[in-house]
Amino acid sequence: MNRVVLVGGGFSIEEGIEKGLWDKISKEKVWSCNYAFMTMPFLPEKEIWVDIQFYRHNTEELQALHEKGVKLHTKKHPTYAGVQEYLQLHESTREHQHYYGQEALEKNMLYYGQMGLSGMFALSLAIALKTPEIYLLGYDFGTPSLKDVNTHYYQKDLKHVFSTGMMHPDVYRDPNNEIKSFLNDFKVYLRETDIKIWNVSPNSNIPFFEKINYDQFFERIKDGK
């Protein structure tokens, strides 16, 4: 299977869940970002995060994932000195000029943008592993307006979530309701002309990838081919 499904936290995943998302991707190569794994009825292949506080708040849950065979990927940090044997640690950068694309693992440097997004870290890793097809789920980059606080699909179901962006659309938009310029960090991925990146969210604020809806997504992965 020459594709990977990256599960972020955007509210658009709610539509997919209503249409049977988990069952339909259960045989796919699925990577979860941050808290997504807590909502899935199966184990992801990889769990990915970058925020140190996320690790500190979920240490036991992450170790349990490791014991069940899930590979854990995060950025290198002194916090992990005593537990690095069960983590896949990567040097990382927020600087777009140090985006190395498919050579990132050779350069030992994964890009995750100025906002330090786990979704970008995961996408950079998928590209570094030269995955031909990448499907982005929940890559919304906020909501349609500052009045819409439905930023994450699990915000009503999961307790004690540590997230600076959850229910805070102002993280992604300025006081004039304009998307913040950090969005342009995603432009670096346009360099990957031989890797197809699909954004399964027609209303996503990220304009740089071809967008498809969930029905189209399910048709593309049908029969696990």
Sequence and secondary structure as in RCSB ss.txt:
>XXXX:A:sequence
MNRVVLVGGGFSIEEGIEKGLWDKISKEKVWSCNYAFMTMPFLPEKEIWVDIQFYRHNTEELQALHEKGVKLHTK
KHPTYAGVQEYLQLHESTREHQHYYGQEALEKNMLYYGQMGLSGMFALSLAIALKTPEIYLLGYDFGTPSLKDVN
THYYQKDLKHVFSTGMMHPDVYRDPNNEIKSFLNDFKVYLRETDIKIWNVSPNSNIPFFEKINYDQFFERIKDGK
>XXXX:A:secstr
  EEEEE  BTTHHHHHHTTHHHHTTTS EEEEGGGGGG SS  SEEE   HHHHHHSHHHHHHHHHTT EEEEE
  GGGTTTGGGSEEE EE  GGG  GGGHHHHT EE TTTT HHHHHHHHHHHTT SEEEEES   S SSTT   
 BTTTTT SS   SSTT GGGTB TTS B GGGGGGGGGGG TTSEEEES TT S  SSEE  HHHHHHHHGGG 
